[in-house]
Amino acid sequence: MSDLIVFAFPSETGASEMDETIHQLKKEELMVLADAATVVRKPDGKIKVKQATNLVGAGAVGGAFWGMLIGFLFWVPWLGLAIGAVTGAITGKLSDYGINDDFIKEVGETIQPGGSALFLLISKWTEDKSLEKLNKFNATIVRTSLSKEEELKLKAAFGAGD
């Protein structure tokens, strides 16, 4: 089982400031990442996604995976009633991959304009020790757990290999 965890920050630099601690957790073997991405939500609301290759190495899952997933997470809550049927179909499809409506809504509402987030796809971690070290960043944490099957289906849907 993998955990998809979003650490949200009120500033544009908050996500990048957590990088060094994530590196340390990996060195101490307290965390194994399948992939990571940083999102910055500009004051005008535009989203900038950057695959965090400095955290997991090049080519972990792929930019298409993060771009599509994060695009869905931010655009679905905004689509609202204008195209309700399409919104329902998209969120229904994401729930097939273990990402439920509550997670989508919470991510969209948590990362405000001028804020940032660090998305981690964690395959293994010592949660209590890791969170203890990450607590100093005062991030808002949004989390969902994915079974191995759900993770593979999600990656396949967004064109990322194993």
N, CA, C and O atoms as a DFTB+ gen file, in Angstrom:
648 C
 N C O
     1  1       0.839      -1.171       0.000
     2  2       0.000       0.000       0.000
     3  2       0.890       1.243       0.000
     4  3       1.901       1.302       0.700
     5  1       0.497       2.219      -0.789
     6  2       1.211       3.494      -0.844
     7  2       0.341       4.581      -0.259
     8  3      -0.885       4.470      -0.227
     9  1       0.990       5.632       0.203
    10  2       0.285       6.801       0.691
    11  2       0.553       7.953      -0.251
    12  3       1.703       8.229      -0.591
    13  1      -0.503       8.626      -0.674
    14  2      -0.378       9.868      -1.413
    15  2      -0.656      10.962      -0.394
    16  3      -1.779      11.109       0.090
    17  1       0.374      11.722      -0.079
    18  2       0.263      12.731       0.971
    19  2       0.601      14.087       0.371
    20  3       1.579      14.237      -0.362
    21  1      -0.222      15.060       0.694
    22  2      -0.003      16.426       0.259
    23  2       0.296      17.257       1.497
    24  3      -0.504      17.312       2.432
    25  1       1.458      17.904       1.492
    26  2       1.818      18.855       2.539
    27  2       1.591      20.238       1.942
    28  3       2.306      20.636       1.023
    29  1       0.608      20.975       2.449
    30  2       0.251      22.286       1.899
    31  2       0.784      23.407       2.788
    32  3       0.787      23.308       4.015
    33  1       1.229      24.465       2.134
    34  2       1.842      25.602       2.819
    35  2       1.191      26.901       2.367
    36  3       0.741      26.997       1.225
    37  1       1.133      27.898       3.238
    38  2       0.532      29.182       2.852
    39  2       1.446      30.036       1.971
    40  3       0.985      31.015       1.384
    41  1       2.735      29.685       1.866
    42  2       3.676      30.470       1.063
    43  2       4.107      29.683      -0.174
    44  3       3.998      28.458      -0.212
    45  1       4.594      30.399      -1.180
    46  2       5.065      29.762      -2.403
    47  2       6.350      28.976      -2.183
    48  3       6.666      28.098      -2.986
    49  1       7.095      29.259      -1.130
    50  2       8.373      28.596      -0.878
    51  2       8.287      27.450       0.128
    52  3       9.255      26.712       0.307
    53  1       7.162      27.298       0.770
    54  2       7.027      26.292       1.827
    55  2       7.377      24.881       1.390
    56  3       8.075      24.164       2.108
    57  1       6.897      24.471       0.214
    58  2       7.150      23.105      -0.261
    59  2       8.637      22.868      -0.492
    60  3       9.168      21.828      -0.102
    61  1       9.307      23.820      -1.120
    62  2      10.734      23.630      -1.390
    63  2      11.560      23.650      -0.109
    64  3      12.628      23.039      -0.060
    65  1      11.093      24.335       0.921
    66  2      11.818      24.383       2.189
    67  2      11.817      23.036       2.916
    68  3      12.676      22.785       3.760
    69  1      10.857      22.176       2.589
    70  2      10.767      20.865       3.232
    71  2      11.697      19.843       2.580
    72  3      11.952      18.789       3.163
    73  1      12.206      20.135       1.387
    74  2      13.030      19.189       0.624
    75  2      14.178      18.581       1.426
    76  3      14.359      17.363       1.425
    77  1      14.952      19.418       2.109
    78  2      16.140      18.925       2.816
    79  2      15.765      17.910       3.894
    80  3      16.470      16.921       4.089
    81  1      14.670      18.151       4.584
    82  2      14.232      17.209       5.620
    83  2      13.789      15.889       4.993
    84  3      14.042      14.821       5.552
    85  1      13.132      15.955       3.840
    86  2      12.745      14.727       3.126
    87  2      14.003      13.953       2.733
    88  3      14.049      12.732       2.888
    89  1      15.021      14.649       2.227
    90  2      16.299      13.991       1.913
    91  2      16.855      13.275       3.142
    92  3      17.306      12.133       3.054
    93  1      16.821      13.944       4.268
    94  2      17.355      13.359       5.500
    95  2      16.557      12.114       5.908
    96  3      17.137      11.113       6.329
    97  1      15.246      12.180       5.785
    98  2      14.410      11.022       6.114
    99  2      14.753       9.834       5.216
   100  3      14.762       8.690       5.670
   101  1      15.033      10.106       3.955
   102  2      15.423       9.038       3.036
   103  2      16.776       8.454       3.440
   104  3      16.951       7.235       3.436
   105  1      17.731       9.314       3.788
   106  2      19.053       8.839       4.218
   107  2      18.955       7.965       5.458
   108  3      19.666       6.968       5.584
   109  1      18.077       8.343       6.363
   110  2      17.895       7.583       7.597
   111  2      17.008       6.363       7.394
   112  3      16.715       5.634       8.342
   113  1      16.580       6.144       6.152
   114  2      15.711       5.023       5.777
   115  2      14.387       5.041       6.537
   116  3      13.827       3.994       6.861
   117  1      13.904       6.236       6.810
   118  2      12.602       6.392       7.449
   119  2      11.502       6.594       6.408
   120  3      10.315       6.543       6.729
   121  1      11.911       6.827       5.147
   122  2      10.941       7.070       4.091
   123  2      11.489       6.577       2.764
   124  3      12.649       6.817       2.426
   125  1      10.629       5.874       2.008
   126  2      10.951       5.456       0.644
   127  2       9.896       6.077      -0.257
   128  3       8.704       5.796      -0.127
   129  1      10.352       6.926      -1.174
   130  2       9.430       7.619      -2.074
   131  2       9.340       6.909      -3.417
   132  3      10.356       6.515      -3.991
   133  1       8.118       6.750      -3.911
   134  2       7.918       6.290      -5.281
   135  2       8.054       7.483      -6.220
   136  3       8.572       7.356      -7.330
   137  1       7.580       8.649      -5.762
   138  2       7.705       9.862      -6.554
   139  2       7.295      11.061      -5.717
   140  3       6.735      10.924      -4.629
   141  1       7.588      12.240      -6.250
   142  2       7.245      13.480      -5.556
   143  2       7.088      14.593      -6.584
   144  3       7.686      14.555      -7.659
   145  1       6.277      15.581      -6.235
   146  2       6.105      16.757      -7.085
   147  2       5.831      17.957      -6.197
   148  3       5.265      17.838      -5.111
   149  1       6.248      19.114      -6.688
   150  2       5.995      20.367      -5.995
   151  2       4.996      21.160      -6.819
   152  3       5.094      21.224      -8.044
   153  1       4.033      21.763      -6.134
   154  2       3.036      22.599      -6.787
   155  2       3.113      23.983      -6.169
   156  3       3.148      24.129      -4.947
   157  1       3.139      24.991      -7.018
   158  2       3.054      26.367      -6.555
   159  2       1.804      26.955      -7.181
   160  3       1.611      26.889      -8.395
   161  1       0.964      27.526      -6.346
   162  2      -0.239      28.190      -6.833
   163  2       0.021      29.691      -6.760
   164  3       0.038      30.279      -5.679
   165  1       0.219      30.286      -7.901
   166  2       0.552      31.703      -8.000
   167  2      -0.606      32.552      -7.460
   168  3      -1.741      32.080      -7.387
   169  1      -0.320      33.796      -7.084
   170  2      -1.387      34.672      -6.571
   171  2      -2.577      34.813      -7.522
   172  3      -3.701      35.047      -7.077
   173  1      -2.334      34.671      -8.840
   174  2      -3.443      34.756      -9.796
   175  2      -4.204      33.431      -9.920
   176  3      -5.139      33.326     -10.714
   177  1      -3.803      32.413      -9.133
   178  2      -4.486      31.122      -9.126
   179  2      -3.896      30.095     -10.069
   180  3      -4.259      28.921      -9.990
   181  1      -2.994      30.497     -10.964
   182  2      -2.386      29.545     -11.900
   183  2      -1.497      28.567     -11.148
   184  3      -0.861      28.911     -10.152
   185  1      -1.471      27.341     -11.649
   186  2      -0.741      26.254     -11.014
   187  2       0.544      25.961     -11.784
   188  3       0.536      25.874     -13.012
   189  1       1.642      25.812     -11.056
   190  2       2.921      25.410     -11.645
   191  2       3.325      24.093     -10.974
   192  3       3.481      24.033      -9.754
   193  1       3.491      23.047     -11.776
   194  2       3.851      21.724     -11.274
   195  2       5.294      21.425     -11.662
   196  3       5.692      21.610     -12.812
   197  1       6.070      20.961     -10.688
   198  2       7.462      20.597     -10.947
   199  2       7.722      19.236     -10.315
   200  3       7.572      19.061      -9.106
   201  1       8.112      18.281     -11.142
   202  2       8.446      16.974     -10.598
   203  2       9.686      17.125      -9.737
   204  3      10.672      17.722     -10.169
   205  1       9.647      16.597      -8.536
   206  2      10.738      16.760      -7.573
   207  2      11.799      15.689      -7.793
   208  3      11.981      14.805      -6.956
   209  1      12.496      15.775      -8.921
   210  2      13.522      14.781      -9.228
   211  2      14.664      14.831      -8.219
   212  3      15.381      13.845      -8.044
   213  1      14.837      15.975      -7.551
   214  2      15.874      16.063      -6.521
   215  2      15.552      15.179      -5.316
   216  3      16.443      14.858      -4.529
   217  1      14.287      14.784      -5.166
   218  2      13.909      13.929      -4.046
   219  2      13.934      12.448      -4.389
   220  3      14.206      11.618      -3.521
   221  1      13.654      12.102      -5.645
   222  2      13.529      10.682      -5.991
   223  2      14.381      10.235      -7.165
   224  3      14.440       9.039      -7.448
   225  1      15.030      11.135      -7.844
   226  2      15.821      10.773      -9.012
   227  2      15.013      10.928     -10.283
   228  3      13.783      10.950     -10.250
   229  1      15.689      11.034     -11.375
   230  2      15.036      11.266     -12.669
   231  2      14.193      10.072     -13.088
   232  3      14.566       8.919     -12.870
   233  1      13.060      10.367     -13.686
   234  2      12.231       9.343     -14.302
   235  2      11.495       8.424     -13.342
   236  3      11.177       7.294     -13.713
   237  1      11.217       8.859     -12.140
   238  2      10.554       7.980     -11.181
   239  2       9.192       7.537     -11.700
   240  3       8.986       6.343     -11.916
   241  1       8.285       8.434     -11.899
   242  2       6.983       8.086     -12.465
   243  2       6.751       8.872     -13.744
   244  3       6.374       8.297     -14.765
   245  1       6.967      10.145     -13.701
   246  2       6.850      10.959     -14.904
   247  2       5.976      12.174     -14.713
   248  3       5.034      12.183     -13.920
   249  1       6.321      13.193     -15.463
   250  2       5.594      14.452     -15.388
   251  2       4.139      14.326     -15.794
   252  3       3.288      15.050     -15.278
   253  1       3.840      13.417     -16.712
   254  2       2.455      13.246     -17.150
   255  2       1.577      12.802     -15.982
   256  3       0.446      13.266     -15.835
   257  1       2.095      11.917     -15.167
   258  2       1.363      11.442     -13.995
   259  2       0.976      12.602     -13.095
   260  3      -0.196      12.784     -12.765
   261  1       1.984      13.394     -12.697
   262  2       1.710      14.506     -11.777
   263  2       0.882      15.593     -12.443
   264  3      -0.023      16.150     -11.823
   265  1       1.180      15.898     -13.691
   266  2       0.433      16.942     -14.381
   267  2      -1.047      16.618     -14.477
   268  3      -1.891      17.466     -14.186
   269  1      -1.363      15.407     -14.878
   270  2      -2.769      15.010     -14.995
   271  2      -3.447      14.915     -13.632
   272  3      -4.557      15.418     -13.456
   273  1      -2.792      14.280     -12.673
   274  2      -3.400      14.133     -11.356
   275  2      -3.651      15.481     -10.708
   276  3      -4.750      15.746     -10.220
   277  1      -2.646      16.328     -10.702
   278  2      -2.790      17.632     -10.056
   279  2      -3.773      18.497     -10.839
   280  3      -4.523      19.274     -10.248
   281  1      -3.773      18.368     -12.150
   282  2      -4.771      19.080     -12.943
   283  2      -6.181      18.700     -12.532
   284  3      -7.034      19.572     -12.365
   285  1      -6.435      17.419     -12.366
   286  2      -7.745      16.972     -11.914
   287  2      -8.064      17.498     -10.523
   288  3      -9.181      17.945     -10.262
   289  1      -7.088      17.445      -9.638
   290  2      -7.334      17.869      -8.257
   291  2      -7.697      19.345      -8.171
   292  3      -8.504      19.733      -7.328
   293  1      -7.114      20.169      -9.029
   294  2      -7.393      21.598      -8.955
   295  2      -8.549      22.041      -9.825
   296  3      -9.261      22.979      -9.468
   297  1      -8.754      21.386     -10.960
   298  2      -9.809      21.850     -11.842
   299  2     -11.165      21.254     -11.517
   300  3     -12.180      21.925     -11.701
   301  1     -11.219      20.022     -11.041
   302  2     -12.508      19.395     -10.752
   303  2     -13.322      20.198      -9.742
   304  3     -14.504      20.430      -9.993
   305  1     -12.754      20.640      -8.607
   306  2     -13.575      21.414      -7.676
   307  2     -14.104      22.715      -8.292
   308  3     -15.154      23.210      -7.883
   309  1     -13.390      23.263      -9.260
   310  2     -13.793      24.533      -9.856
   311  2     -14.839      24.376     -10.953
   312  3     -15.544      25.328     -11.286
   313  1     -14.937      23.189     -11.505
   314  2     -15.875      22.990     -12.598
   315  2     -17.315      23.118     -12.134
   316  3     -18.179      23.624     -12.850
   317  1     -17.551      22.643     -10.911
   318  2     -18.853      22.823     -10.273
   319  2     -20.026      22.384     -11.112
   320  3     -19.963      21.393     -11.839
   321  1     -21.095      23.140     -10.998
   322  2     -22.340      22.791     -11.657
   323  2     -22.317      23.036     -13.163
   324  3     -23.152      22.503     -13.893
   325  1     -21.366      23.840     -13.627
   326  2     -21.327      24.179     -15.049
   327  2     -21.307      22.929     -15.918
   328  3     -22.003      22.862     -16.932
   329  1     -20.525      21.955     -15.532
   330  2     -20.492      20.688     -16.272
   331  2     -20.512      19.540     -15.268
   332  3     -19.596      18.719     -15.217
   333  1     -21.548      19.505     -14.495
   334  2     -21.690      18.546     -13.404
   335  2     -21.529      17.095     -13.814
   336  3     -20.918      16.312     -13.086
   337  1     -22.064      16.725     -14.965
   338  2     -21.971      15.328     -15.394
   339  2     -20.521      14.941     -15.660
   340  3     -20.090      13.852     -15.283
   341  1     -19.763      15.828     -16.309
   342  2     -18.360      15.550     -16.586
   343  2     -17.583      15.495     -15.276
   344  3     -16.744      14.615     -15.084
   345  1     -17.862      16.433     -14.376
   346  2     -17.208      16.448     -13.072
   347  2     -17.458      15.132     -12.342
   348  3     -16.538      14.551     -11.766
   349  1     -18.687      14.673     -12.367
   350  2     -19.022      13.406     -11.710
   351  2     -18.289      12.235     -12.327
   352  3     -17.831      11.337     -11.620
   353  1     -18.179      12.241     -13.644
   354  2     -17.468      11.152     -14.324
   355  2     -15.988      11.155     -13.967
   356  3     -15.405      10.096     -13.734
   357  1     -15.368      12.351     -13.922
   358  2     -13.942      12.442     -13.600
   359  2     -13.694      12.014     -12.165
   360  3     -12.799      11.210     -11.905
   361  1     -14.481      12.545     -11.226
   362  2     -14.260      12.183      -9.823
   363  2     -14.586      10.718      -9.589
   364  3     -13.958      10.068      -8.752
   365  1     -15.554      10.196     -10.314
   366  2     -15.860       8.774     -10.199
   367  2     -14.691       7.927     -10.670
   368  3     -14.371       6.908     -10.056
   369  1     -14.053       8.343     -11.757
   370  2     -12.892       7.621     -12.279
   371  2     -11.733       7.679     -11.293
   372  3     -11.061       6.672     -11.068
   373  1     -11.488       8.868     -10.693
   374  2     -10.415       8.978      -9.712
   375  2     -10.686       8.109      -8.493
   376  3      -9.754       7.567      -7.898
   377  1     -11.956       7.972      -8.115
   378  2     -12.255       7.120      -6.960
   379  2     -11.942       5.660      -7.265
   380  3     -11.660       4.884      -6.352
   381  1     -11.991       5.276      -8.555
   382  2     -11.580       3.929      -8.943
   383  2     -10.113       3.688      -8.612
   384  3      -9.697       2.545      -8.421
   385  1      -9.327       4.765      -8.543
   386  2      -7.905       4.672      -8.249
   387  2      -7.602       4.938      -6.783
   388  3      -6.435       5.059      -6.412
   389  1      -8.625       5.033      -5.942
   390  2      -8.401       5.235      -4.512
   391  2      -8.352       6.690      -4.097
   392  3      -7.995       6.989      -2.958
   393  1      -8.702       7.602      -4.990
   394  2      -8.718       9.032      -4.661
   395  2     -10.179       9.457      -4.597
   396  3     -10.852       9.561      -5.623
   397  1     -10.660       9.702      -3.388
   398  2     -12.077       9.985      -3.230
   399  2     -12.394      11.474      -3.332
   400  3     -11.496      12.316      -3.347
   401  1     -13.703      11.782      -3.403
   402  2     -14.174      13.158      -3.552
   403  2     -13.685      14.064      -2.430
   404  3     -13.337      15.221      -2.668
   405  1     -13.659      13.542      -1.212
   406  2     -13.226      14.359      -0.075
   407  2     -11.771      14.788      -0.227
   408  3     -11.424      15.930       0.073
   409  1     -10.922      13.875      -0.691
   410  2      -9.512      14.200      -0.906
   411  2      -9.383      15.282      -1.979
   412  3      -8.653      16.256      -1.797
   413  1     -10.085      15.112      -3.088
   414  2     -10.033      16.079      -4.183
   415  2     -10.462      17.455      -3.693
   416  3      -9.790      18.454      -3.948
   417  1     -11.581      17.494      -2.992
   418  2     -12.111      18.769      -2.498
   419  2     -11.142      19.413      -1.504
   420  3     -10.884      20.615      -1.567
   421  1     -10.617      18.612      -0.598
   422  2      -9.721      19.152       0.424
   423  2      -8.435      19.708      -0.183
   424  3      -7.970      20.768       0.237
   425  1      -7.859      19.023      -1.152
   426  2      -6.637      19.517      -1.798
   427  2      -6.921      20.843      -2.500
   428  3      -6.159      21.799      -2.354
   429  1      -8.006      20.903      -3.253
   430  2      -8.355      22.122      -3.971
   431  2      -8.585      23.304      -3.055
   432  3      -8.235      24.434      -3.395
   433  1      -9.173      23.052      -1.887
   434  2      -9.459      24.130      -0.943
   435  2      -8.252      24.504      -0.088
   436  3      -8.147      25.644       0.364
   437  1      -7.357      23.578       0.136
   438  2      -6.231      23.800       1.048
   439  2      -5.129      24.637       0.414
   440  3      -4.554      25.503       1.074
   441  1      -4.831      24.392      -0.844
   442  2      -3.734      25.108      -1.494
   443  2      -4.291      26.372      -2.137
   444  3      -4.791      26.351      -3.262
   445  1      -4.192      27.451      -1.409
   446  2      -4.744      28.733      -1.832
   447  2      -3.773      29.483      -2.744
   448  3      -2.581      29.175      -2.754
   449  1      -4.264      30.464      -3.510
   450  2      -3.357      31.299      -4.301
   451  2      -2.265      31.894      -3.404
   452  3      -2.535      32.378      -2.305
   453  1      -1.029      31.844      -3.905
   454  2       0.115      32.301      -3.121
   455  2       0.708      31.201      -2.262
   456  3       1.677      31.435      -1.540
   457  1       0.140      30.001      -2.329
   458  2       0.613      28.875      -1.529
   459  2       1.346      27.845      -2.367
   460  3       1.505      28.001      -3.577
   461  1       1.787      26.798      -1.704
   462  2       2.491      25.718      -2.396
   463  2       2.175      24.403      -1.702
   464  3       1.588      24.372      -0.620
   465  1       2.576      23.325      -2.349
   466  2       2.361      22.002      -1.765
   467  2       3.429      21.045      -2.259
   468  3       3.964      21.181      -3.359
   469  1       3.718      20.078      -1.412
   470  2       4.617      18.992      -1.765
   471  2       3.778      17.730      -1.800
   472  3       3.215      17.323      -0.784
   473  1       3.691      17.102      -2.983
   474  2       2.957      15.857      -3.171
   475  2       3.958      14.721      -3.080
   476  3       4.927      14.689      -3.838
   477  1       3.738      13.792      -2.168
   478  2       4.629      12.646      -2.012
   479  2       3.848      11.363      -2.234
   480  3       2.788      11.165      -1.641
   481  1       4.367      10.500      -3.080
   482  2       3.834       9.157      -3.234
   483  2       4.811       8.264      -2.478
   484  3       5.889       7.936      -2.972
   485  1       4.410       7.882      -1.278
   486  2       5.300       7.180      -0.352
   487  2       4.991       5.691      -0.401
   488  3       3.861       5.275      -0.146
   489  1       5.997       4.892      -0.731
   490  2       5.775       3.449      -0.784
   491  2       6.026       2.788       0.563
   492  3       5.472       1.726       0.848
   493  1       6.861       3.411       1.397
   494  2       7.151       2.843       2.721
   495  2       7.691       3.968       3.601
   496  3       8.485       4.797       3.156
   497  1       7.241       3.981       4.866
   498  2       7.776       4.978       5.781
   499  2       7.493       4.621       7.217
   500  3       6.569       3.869       7.528
   501  1       8.318       5.182       8.088
   502  2       8.080       5.095       9.518
   503  2       7.346       6.384       9.856
   504  3       7.951       7.429      10.097
   505  1       6.030       6.275       9.865
   506  2       5.169       7.456       9.912
   507  2       5.396       8.329      11.137
   508  3       5.557       9.543      11.005
   509  1       5.413       7.735      12.324
   510  2       5.524       8.551      13.536
   511  2       6.832       9.337      13.581
   512  3       6.823      10.522      13.913
   513  1       7.946       8.704      13.255
   514  2       9.247       9.383      13.284
   515  2       9.357      10.424      12.171
   516  3       9.923      11.498      12.372
   517  1       8.818      10.106      11.010
   518  2       8.862      11.044       9.891
   519  2       8.034      12.284      10.191
   520  3       8.499      13.408      10.002
   521  1       6.812      12.080      10.656
   522  2       5.947      13.225      10.936
   523  2       6.498      14.086      12.068
   524  3       6.308      15.302      12.083
   525  1       7.176      13.450      13.007
   526  2       7.806      14.207      14.096
   527  2       8.833      15.200      13.530
   528  3       8.911      16.341      13.986
   529  1       9.612      14.764      12.544
   530  2      10.633      15.631      11.948
   531  2      10.021      16.666      10.996
   532  3      10.588      17.740      10.797
   533  1       8.873      16.344      10.414
   534  2       8.230      17.256       9.470
   535  2       7.302      18.259      10.161
   536  3       6.874      19.239       9.552
   537  1       7.004      18.012      11.405
   538  2       6.075      18.850      12.164
   539  2       6.501      20.309      12.230
   540  3       5.647      21.194      12.288
   541  1       7.796      20.579      12.223
   542  2       8.300      21.947      12.364
   543  2       7.893      22.852      11.201
   544  3       7.980      24.074      11.313
   545  1       7.455      22.271      10.094
   546  2       7.090      23.060       8.922
   547  2       5.657      23.600       8.979
   548  3       5.270      24.417       8.143
   549  1       4.878      23.151       9.952
   550  2       3.500      23.619      10.123
   551  2       2.672      23.541       8.838
   552  3       1.928      24.463       8.504
   553  1       2.816      22.442       8.140
   554  2       2.055      22.228       6.908
   555  2       0.686      21.658       7.251
   556  3       0.501      21.013       8.283
   557  1      -0.261      21.910       6.368
   558  2      -1.551      21.236       6.442
   559  2      -1.376      19.937       5.676
   560  3      -0.860      19.939       4.558
   561  1      -1.799      18.831       6.265
   562  2      -1.596      17.522       5.646
   563  2      -2.921      16.986       5.115
   564  3      -3.916      16.915       5.836
   565  1      -2.907      16.608       3.834
   566  2      -4.047      15.948       3.201
   567  2      -3.518      14.597       2.732
   568  3      -2.448      14.526       2.127
   569  1      -4.252      13.537       3.002
   570  2      -3.710      12.202       2.782
   571  2      -4.763      11.228       2.248
   572  3      -5.940      11.299       2.601
   573  1      -4.302      10.319       1.387
   574  2      -5.105       9.188       0.971
   575  2      -4.180       7.980       0.864
   576  3      -3.000       8.132       0.551
   577  1      -4.689       6.817       1.113
   578  2      -3.895       5.594       0.998
   579  2      -4.334       4.840      -0.244
   580  3      -5.526       4.689      -0.511
   581  1      -3.359       4.373      -0.989
   582  2      -3.626       3.640      -2.217
   583  2      -3.107       2.219      -2.059
   584  3      -1.983       2.007      -1.604
   585  1      -3.930       1.247      -2.438
   586  2      -3.420      -0.116      -2.481
   587  2      -2.436      -0.198      -3.641
   588  3      -2.424       0.680      -4.504
   589  1      -1.622      -1.232      -3.670
   590  2      -0.659      -1.408      -4.763
   591  2      -1.404      -1.454      -6.100
   592  3      -0.944      -0.890      -7.093
   593  1      -2.533      -2.115      -6.116
   594  2      -3.340      -2.214      -7.334
   595  2      -3.853      -0.839      -7.762
   596  3      -3.794      -0.493      -8.942
   597  1      -4.355      -0.056      -6.807
   598  2      -4.854       1.284      -7.128
   599  2      -3.732       2.181      -7.648
   600  3      -3.928       2.954      -8.585
   601  1      -2.559       2.069      -7.032
   602  2      -1.411       2.866      -7.466
   603  2      -1.032       2.515      -8.906
   604  3      -0.797       3.411      -9.718
   605  1      -0.971       1.227      -9.229
   606  2      -0.625       0.801     -10.586
   607  2      -1.672       1.251     -11.601
   608  3      -1.321       1.675     -12.702
   609  1      -2.963       1.163     -11.242
   610  2      -4.034       1.613     -12.127
   611  2      -3.926       3.120     -12.375
   612  3      -4.109       3.584     -13.500
   613  1      -3.628       3.875     -11.321
   614  2      -3.493       5.330     -11.432
   615  2      -2.336       5.690     -12.349
   616  3      -2.475       6.546     -13.223
   617  1      -1.197       5.040     -12.152
   618  2      -0.035       5.291     -13.003
   619  2      -0.335       4.938     -14.458
   620  3       0.030       5.682     -15.368
   621  1      -0.991       3.815     -14.673
   622  2      -1.317       3.389     -16.038
   623  2      -2.275       4.373     -16.700
   624  3      -2.137       4.671     -17.887
   625  1      -3.238       4.875     -15.944
   626  2      -4.218       5.804     -16.504
   627  2      -3.571       7.094     -16.976
   628  3      -4.029       7.709     -17.940
   629  1      -2.505       7.505     -16.298
   630  2      -1.842       8.759     -16.646
   631  2      -0.572       8.542     -17.453
   632  3       0.260       9.443     -17.564
   633  1      -0.420       7.345     -18.019
   634  2       0.685       7.091     -18.929
   635  2       2.029       6.911     -18.278
   636  3       3.051       7.043     -18.952
   637  1       2.076       6.611     -16.984
   638  2       3.352       6.392     -16.293
   639  2       3.568       4.893     -16.178
   640  3       2.623       4.146     -15.928
   641  1       4.784       4.456     -16.356
   642  2       5.103       3.031     -16.222
   643  2       5.210       2.633     -14.791
   644  3       4.999       3.455     -13.899
   645  1       5.535       1.383     -14.545
   646  2       5.724       0.874     -13.176
   647  2       6.945       1.487     -12.544
   648  3       7.265       1.181     -11.395
